[in-house]
């Protein structure tokens, strides 16, 4: 039963809740503002369906043959309104123009992020751009299943664990389903995000606009920009912004992100999208610092889809070895910061930037730093 899962084993995908035949599972927020399943044992019949659809319990094989591409959208407006090279919107437009439906993460009007389905080109903008918080899947797996039964084409985008959970929920392949996951570092605590917003004096009762990947200055060092009432509240490069730094260095990501169940390309997705970080080292002609997409095609369906749109991009088939150095992104889970628990117990709106800076001065405990220092001295003495 999924109730036996520890917090570092549950990715909050909602698959168990949606699959339960007795509707005895609800999703409850914990103190870090992550969702976890709670079971009403008086209704549970012990059928085991929740375990069959759980991405942390079920193992899935790695994609056997993959091809990587560097893509840059020929439409500068699409590219500028995207986090990297502007691939997702073109994929989504193809599905919608074929009468299909596209699912992805969007703000819900209450400053929260949740998965929604859209059927018009005008709505696609809500699904674009990276959102560095966990999206509430809600009942979208159920909605996807219904769409597929009705013969609709569906594009479902999400994190690798969400894609893996969707396939487990559906239980069988569907020719009309195209899945696209994003290269994921993890999802930060919404509790910390709220504290950060308080620290920069955002009124959370009023609308505000967040662009986690503002490319006005540059793509290589993108900017976190937040606006409220037509005023820029904050606009800082990612390597200077306290919230983004704490996220990147794993101070407050979801515990399961450090034991990700969908690394090594095991989500089952047709296509993975990412920023082509390092492109300037391998293919400098594909980098102008305005965004280049890394597209990893994992299935024949994905290959056919990319081939159908590739003429809308400056494109290059790339050597897969050019991305293997990004092990944390693709192959291994990032390590939890050793001060995570202490940070979460002490952080508040008055000390946010200060305490992030304090704990990020060192990425390893004191005893490991001493050992590394002794090792360096020993190597110097031998040289």
N, C-alpha and C positions, 0 to 999 in steps of 0.2 A: 504493500500500500504506500502511496506517495507521502503519507503522513510521517513515514520513517526517514524521509530525506532531510538532511541538514541544510542549513541556509547556503552553504557553499556548493550544494548539489542542485539547487532549484534556480532556474533562470527566469522564472516569472512569465512563461510563455502563454499561459491560459489554456493550453491544450487539454489538460486534465479536466478543467471546469467545463469546457465546451463539449467534451466527449462523454462525460458522465451520464449514463442513461437514467439516473434517478435525481439528477440535479442537486446532489448533496454536497457539492464542492463550491465554496465561495472564495473569492480572493480578498485577502485582508492586508492592509498596510502595516508594516512594522515601524519601529522607532526611527529607522533610517529612511522611511518613505519608499520602500520597495514592496511590491505585492508578492504574497505567498499564499498557497492554498490552505484552506481550513475545511476539514471534513465533518459533516454532521453524521456521526456514527450511528445515530438512530435510524437514518435513512439508507446508509451504505449496505449493499448486499454482497460485498466482497467479490465482485465480478472481475476485477483486475484490469478493466479497460483503462483506467488512469495510468497504470504502469506501462501499458502497451503503447500509449501515445506520448510518453515522457521522453524528451530528448536526452535527459541525463541518465536514464536507465537503459534505453535501447541504443545499441551500437549500429552505425551505418558505415558502409564501405567508402573509401576515398575514391574520388574521381580518377579513372584510369589514365585517360589521355586528355591533356589540356593544351590550349593554344592561347598565347597572350598577344594583345594588340595595344598599341598606343593610338588613341583617337582624339582629334580636336575638331569640334563642330565648326562647319563652314559658316554657320550663322553666328556672328559675333554677339548678338543680343542674347541668344540662347546660352552661349558659352558664359557670358558675363553673369547671367542669372543663375548659373549652376556652380556647384562647389569646385568642380574640376573642369573636365573637357566638354560637358554638355551631352552625355550619352543617354542618361535616363529619360529625359524629356522626349527625345526622338523615338526611343523604344516604346514609351507610353503612348505617344501620338499614333504610332502604327496600330497598336491594339485598339484604341478608341475609334480610329477611322475604319477599322474592321468590325465595328459594332460591339466591341468588348468593354471590359471594365478593368480599371487599374486600382490596386490597393497599395497604400503606403502611409507613412507617418505624416501627420498634419497637426497644426494647432487647432484647438476646438472652439475658440472664441472665449474660453475661460482661462487662457494662458497655460493650458495643459496640452500634452502631446498624446494623441491617440491614433490608432489606425482607422482609416476610412476608405471607402470605395468611391471612385468618381467615374463618370461616364461622358464628360464633356471636356473639350480642349481648354475651355475657360477655367476649369477647376484644377488643372494640372499644376499650376503654380504653387498650390498649397502643399503639394507633395515634394516639390523640389528643395534642394539644399539640405545639408547635413543638420541634424538636430541632436545635440550631444546630451540627450536625456533618454530614458527608456520610454518607448511608446507603449501605451496601453492597447493591447491587441483586441480587447473586448470579445465580441462574438464574430469576428471577421472570418474565422475558419469555417464556421457554419454558413456564413453568407457565401463564401467561395464555393463550398460544396453545392449549394443551391444553384449558383450561377452555372457551374459546370454541368449539373444535371439538366439544366435548361438549354445546354448547347452553346453557351456564350464563351467567347475567348476571354481569358483572365490573365493579367499580369499581376503578380504579387511580389512586392519588394519589402525587404526587412533585413534584420540582422541574421547571421547564419543560424543561430539557435531558433529563431522564429521560423525560418524556412524549414529547418529540420523538423520542427514540431508540426508544421502544416502538413508535410508529407506523411508523418506518422498518423496524424488525425484523419487524413483522406484514405489511407491504407492501400491505395492503388494508384498507379500513374494515370494521368489524364492528358490526352493529346492537345487539348485546348488550353492547358495551363503552362504559362511561362513564368519561371521564378528567377528573381534577381536579388542576390544578397550583396551587402556592402562589407568591405574589409573593416572589421570591428576591433577596436582596442578595448572596449568595455562600455558600460553605462554608469555614469556617476549618480550619487545619491541626490534625490530631489530635495531632501532636507537641507543638504549643503547648498544646493542651488538657491533655495529660498533664503537661506542665511546670507548668501552672497548678494542677492538682490536687495535685501534689507541694508546691507553694508554700503551699497551705492545709492541708497535712498529712492529705490523704485517703489511706487505705490502699486502693490499687487492687486488692488481693487479696481484699477483702471487699466485699459488696454496698453500694451507696450509691444514693441517690435524687436525681435532678437535675430541677428544674423551672426551665427557662429563662424561663418566662413566668408566674411566680407573681403572681396578681392580688389577693393578700390585702390589699395596701396600696392599689393603684390599677392601672388598665389603662394610662392614658396614660404613666406611668413605671413599668413593670412591674419585677419583682424577680427576680434570679437567686438561687434558694435550693437549697442542697445539704445533704442530711441523711445521716448515717451512724450506725448503731446508735442510732436514735431521738434523735439529737442534731443540732441545727442547727449545721452547720460554718460556713456563710456564708449571709447573706441580705442582699443589697445591691441598691438600685435600679440599673437598667441604666446610668444615666448616672454612676454612681459605681464600678461594678465594672470592674476592670482588664481582665478577659478580654473582656467585652462591648464595652468602649470600643475595644480593639484590633481587634475584629471589625468594628465599625461603621465605623472609620476605615481599614480595609483594610490593616492591618499584616501579616496572615498568611492571607489567603484563597487558595483554589486559584488558580493563575495563569490558568486558562481563564475564571474568573469575571469577569475584567477584559476578556475578549473573548467574552462570552456568545453562544452560537449560537442562543439562543431568546428574545431580546428582541423588543420590538414585537409581542407576542402571536403569535409564529410557532411555538409549540410544537404547535399542533393540538388542544389540549385543548378539552373542551366547556365547562368552567367553571374560572375562576381564583378562588381565595380569598385574601383579604388582610385585614389590619386596616384599618379605614376611618379612617386618620389624617387629621386635618383636618375630620372630620365636624362638630366643634363650630363651625367657621367657616361651614359651608354649611347644615347641618341640625341645629341645636343640640337640637331636640326628640328626636333619635335618639342622644343621647349622655348617659349618666349615669356615665361613667368606670368601667363594669364590663365593657365590651367590645362593640364593634359590628363586624360583619363586612361587608367590601366583597365583593360577589359580582359578578363580571364574566361574563356569559353570552355565549358566542361561537358557539354552534351551535343549531340547532332542537332537537336532542336535549337539550342543556343547558337550553334554555328550557322544554321539556316537563317535565323533571325538577324544576326549581325551582318551576314552577307547581303541581306535584303536592304539594309540601311547604310552600308559602309560608304556608298558614293556620296553621302552627305557630310563626310568627314575627311580631313587630312588624316591619313592613316598609315600605319606601319605594323607589319607582323614582326613581333620582337622575340628575342631569345629568352626563354623562360628562366634561364640562369640569372638574368638581370634583376629578378625580383626575389630570388631565394634568400638573399641576405636579410630580408625583412621577416625574420623568424617569429617575432612577437605578434606580428599581424596575421600571418598565415599558418604557422605551424605550431607555435607554442603559446600558452597563455602567459600574459605578463604577471610578474610576481607582485603580490600584495605588499604595499609599503609597510615596513615593520612598525611604524608609528600610527597606523590607521586607527586602531582602537583608541589610543590616547588622543589623537587629533579630534575624533568625533565627540569625545567626552568634554573637550575644552573649547571648541570653536563656537564663536558667536558673532553677531553682526559688528560688534565694536572692535574685534581683534582679527577679523578674517584674513586680511592681507599679511598681517604681522605673523600670525601663527602658521600660515601656509609657508611663508618664507623661512620660519624657524625650523619646521620639520623637513623642508626640502634642502637645507644646507648639506645634509648627509643622507644618502640613499641606503646606507647600510649601518647596522648597529655598531657600537663602539668597538666591541671585541673583534669584529671582522675588519674594521678599519685599521686596528692595531696590527693584525696579522698581515694585511696587505702592505702596510708600511714597513714592517720587518722584512717581508719578502722583497720589496723594492730595494731596501738597503743592502740585503744579501746579494741581489743581482748586481748592484753597483760595485760592491766590494770585490766581486769575482771578475768584473770586466776590466 
